[in-house]
Amino acid sequence: MRAVVRRDKQLVCDEIPELEPAAGQVLVRTLACGICGSDLHALHHMEHMIELGRRGGGGDNGFDPAADTVFGHEFCAEILDHGPGSAKALKAGARVVSIPATLTATGVELLGFSNRLPGGFAERMILSEQLVLEAPNGLPTETAALTEPFAVGFHAVAKARMDANSVCLVVGCGPVGLAVIAALKAQGHGPVIAADFSPRRRAAAEKLGADVVIDPAKESPHDRWEGLGVPKARGAQQMVRMMGGSFGRPVVFECVGAPGVLESLIEAAPAGAQIVVAGVCMETDRIEPSIAITKEIELTFVFGYTPEEFAGTLRSLAEGQIDVEGLVTGRVGLDGVAGAFSALGDPEAHVKILVTPAA
């Protein structure tokens, strides 16, 4: 079968062996699979990513970053066949999504970061029957394929300690920031400030419900805190409380993942703010702890999502709590994946590109 293989830090469309589902597994046909920012980074820096993951205590089931890998972990697929002894709760033809992990006799294979099993940039995949979720009737395939990236945003919001009247700032409106905005609005939080230099990303943030959308090249988003009822200085906050007033905890979502961003947020955020770090900075960074201490800034680092959050995200998409119309700005077949990776380097070119292997 055909697949796009990462080989020698290049993307090559090639033939790979056919797949046979084992007990408890299903063979699926990939219908649509999103290109993630982590895919873009992994193309050239996979070895560094894996090394950092190992230093962080993550298991990799013997993954060799120098060996052939088929990316793709944001997918919707169609069940083709079941392994021996499977429960067959979902029949052939059912459209499904899944956490991108497959249980095997030798351990867990993380789809998109595995040498043994291909991810969604292949015509077919092997999934675990107990992990697949059926896409609700009527939910478009392209929308179902967005379950995984939007689950990342739901997890970040779940880790935020917001009050009922908290004001939130989302810095960076790429896929992670947009997922955070969607989760905040789906759960009734607001006002939400969104900041990004890209006009296209700001437009997407507004469409997902951001209440205030700012171009940081023209205005600092931190100038809006006090107008939304959040004093920035600790003394001013104490005065408000002494006079019987109140305000919600300010929460900042860092969704850029570039060196220097975290320190700039520590300096500019209101005293007592929680900064939820969802952007993945892959380089060594530097912060001034004394500033964070003086302001009593709380740093919360987040990664991935829980199975419950994944299922809840699918439900939110199916029930229309998140309107993703227009977020998919490009579609390519397997032959177009390498070009799509290049195109995504320009934030004005695309918001989200889906790979449709059958195209």
N, C-alpha and C positions, 0 to 999 in steps of 0.2 A: 504494500500500500504506500501511498505518497505521504510525505511529511516534510516540514521545514526543520532542518537539523542545524543546531549550532555546532560548528566544526571549525577549529582553529580561529575562533573569534569572528567567524563569518556565518551568514545564514545561507544554507544550501538546500534547495528543493531536491529531494532524493527519495529512492525507494527504501523502505525499512521492512523488516519481517512482519508477517501477519500475526495477529494476536489470538490467543485461545483462552477463554475465561476459565479460571479454576473454581473450586467450590466456594460459594458465597460471593462470587463475582459476576458482573454483567459486562458483555461486550456492547459498546455503544458506538453510534455514528455521530461524529462531531457536527453539529448544525451551525454553531456560531461560537467564536471565542475571542474575547477582548485582548488587546495588546496593553499590558500594564507597564507602568513606569519602572517597576523592578525588572521587567524583561529588557527594557532599553538599557538599564545599567548593567544587567548581567551579561549582555552580549559581549561587552569589552572588559568587564571587571568581575566575572564570576568567581575567580579564584579568591579575590579579596573578600567578596561577600561571604563565601563559605568559611573562610578563615575567621572572620568576625563572628559568624554564627557558632563556630566551634568554641571560640574563646568565651562566648556567652553561654555555653553549656548546652547548646542545641544539638540534638542527634541528627545524623545525616544518613544513616544506614549504608555507610561506605561509599557515599556519592563521590565520584571523581570529576571535579570541575573541568578537567582537561579532556574528558571523553565526550563522545557524541551525546547531545541532549536535545530533546524536543520540548520547546517552551509551550506555555499556554495553560493558565489556571483559572480563567474566568469564562466558563463555558455553559452552554446548554446543548444537550445531546439527546439522541433517540436510541432507546433500547433495541438491540438487534437479537441478542441471544443471552442465555443464562448458563452459568457453570453448573457442573453436576451437583445434585443435592440442594440446589437453591430453592428458596421459598416461592419464588416467582410471584411475589405480591404485586409487582407491576409487570404487565405483559409487554411483549414485543410491540413496538410502535409508540410506547409512552415516551413523552418528552420529559427529561429530567435535568436537574442541576445537582451538584454535590460539592461539599468541601473537597478541595483538590488533594485528597490523600486516599490511597488505595491500600487496603490491608492484604498482605501476602504472607506466604509461609516463612519468609526470611525477614519480615519486619514491615514497616510502613514506608511506602513509596510516595514522596511528595510530587505530585504531578506538575510538570513544568520544571522540576529540579531533580530529575531522576535519570539514571543511565539505563534502567531496566524497563521502564514503562514510559510511553510517550504522553505528552500533554496534549492540549487542544489544538496545536498547530499540526495535527495529523488527522487523517481521514477517520480513524477509529481509535478508541481508547478502551482501557479496562478500568471499571469502577467497582467499588464495594457495594453490594446490594443493600447492606444495612445503612449505608450513608446517603444513598440517593433520595432525592425528594422530587415528587412529580410536579411539573409546572402546572399550575391550575388551569383549568379549561379557559380558553380565550386569552390567556396571557401570551403576548407575542414572543416568539423565540428570542428576538433581539433584546427585549426587556428582561426576560429570564436570565440571559447571559450576563446581565449587569448585577445579579445578586451578589456575587463574590466581592467586587469592588465596593459596592454600597454597604456591605456588611462591615467593612473596615471602618466606615464612618459611624455606624451604629455602635461599634465597640468603643470608639473614642469617646462618644457622647456618654456611653454607659459608665465610663471611668471618670467623667467630670462630676464634681460635687457641686451641682448648681442648686440655687434656691429657686423658689417659684418665680421670683422677679429678677433673676440674673440677666445681665447683659453679656452677650458673647461676641467675641471678635475672632473671625476666621482669617488667618493670614496665609494667602496662597490658595488660589481657586483652580488648581489642577484637579485631577480625578479624586485625590484624597480630600481636598478641601470641599469639593462639590458634594462628596458623600457625607461629610460632616454637616454641611448646611442642610442637606436633605433630611438627615436624621434629626437635627435640631427642630426643624419645622414640622416634621411628621409627628414629633412628640410634643408639639405645642410650645416650644421655647422661643423666646424672643424678648426684646429686639436682637437681631443678629446683624452684626457689621461684617462685611466681606471686603477684603482688600487684595487687589492683584494689579500688576502693571499691564496685563493683557486685556484689551477691550473685549476680545471674544470670550475669555474666561469670566470677565465681569458680567457680561450679558448672560452667560450660563448660570452664574450665581444668582442673578436677579430672577431668572426664570424659575429657579428652585426655591425661591421664597426669601432670599436675603432682604432684610428691611432697609439696610443702608449699604450702598456699594461705592467703594472709594478707589480712586487711582492714586497710589502712594507717590507717584511722581508729582502730583499736584497738591496733595494734602495728606498729612499724617492721620491714619485712622485713630490714633490715640487722642487726637483733638476732639473726638466725639464723645468720650466717656462722660464728661461732666454734663454735657447737654442731654445725655440720656439718664442722668440722675446718679452717676457714680463719681464721687469725689476721688481725685487721684492721690492726693497726699494723705499720709496717715493722720496728721493733725486735723485736716478738714473732715476726715471720716469720723474722728472722735467727737468733733464739735457737733456733727449731724446727730450722732447717737445721744450726746448729752442733751440735745434739744428735743429728744423724743422722736427723731426721724429715723428712717431706715433705708437701706438699699440692698440689692441682691449682690451676692458674690460675683465679682467680675471674672470671667473665664476666657482665656485666650487659647485658641487651637493653632499650634504651629504646624503648618502643612506644606512647608517649603523644603526643608531638609538640606539647607546649604549652610556652610560655615559662617558664623557671625550672626545669623538670624536669631538664635536663642538668646545671645547676650543682648542684642538690641531690644528684644521683647522684655527681658528682665529689667532693663533700664527704663523703658517707656511705659510698661503696664502699671495700672494703679496698685497701690500698696495692698497686700493681702490677696492679690490675684492668684488664681490657679492657672498655670500654663500646661496645657495638655500637648505633649510632643508627639505628633502623629507623622510628621515628615521624617524620612529616614536619611539622616546625614551619614554618608559613608566615609567621611574624612575625620581626622582628628580636629576637634573644635576646642574653643576656649571660652570660659565664662569667668566672671568676677564674683565669686561666692559672697563676698562682703556686701555687695549691693543687694543680692537676693535675700541675704539674712536681714539687713536693715529694713527692707520692705516686707519681710515675711512672705516672700513669694513661694508658692508651692509648685514644684515641678512633678509632673506625672508623665511617664513614658509609656506608650501603648503600642501594641503589636497584634495584628490578626484580629480574631473574633472567636466567640464560643459557638458550638453547634446551635445553641438556642438563639443566638443573635443572627446566625446565618438563616435559620428557618424563619425568624421574625422578619428579616429583611425581605425574603421572598414573599411573605404574606403582605407586607407593606406595599410592595410593588404591585402585587395582584389586586389589592384593594384600592389602588389609586391614590394612596397617601403620598406617593412620590411620583411626580410627573416627569418622566425622562424623555419625553418627546423632544427630538432635536439634538439630544446629546450625542447620539451616534452620527458622526459627520463623515465617515468613510467606511467602505466595505471592500475587502480584497480577497481574492482567492489565494491559494498557497504560493503561486508564482509572484504575487504582489507583496508578500510579507516584508521582504528586504527593503523595498521602496517605502513601505508604510513606516518602518522603523526610522528611516531618514526623515520622512515627512513630519513625524511626531516631534522632531527636534525643534520645530517652529510652533510656538503656542498659538499663533494666529491661523495656522493651517488647519488644525483639527482639535476637537475635544476628545473624541473616542473613535478608534478604528476597530472594527470587528473583522475577524478572519472567518471566511466561510469556505471550508475545504472543498465543498462540492462545486463551487463556482468555477 
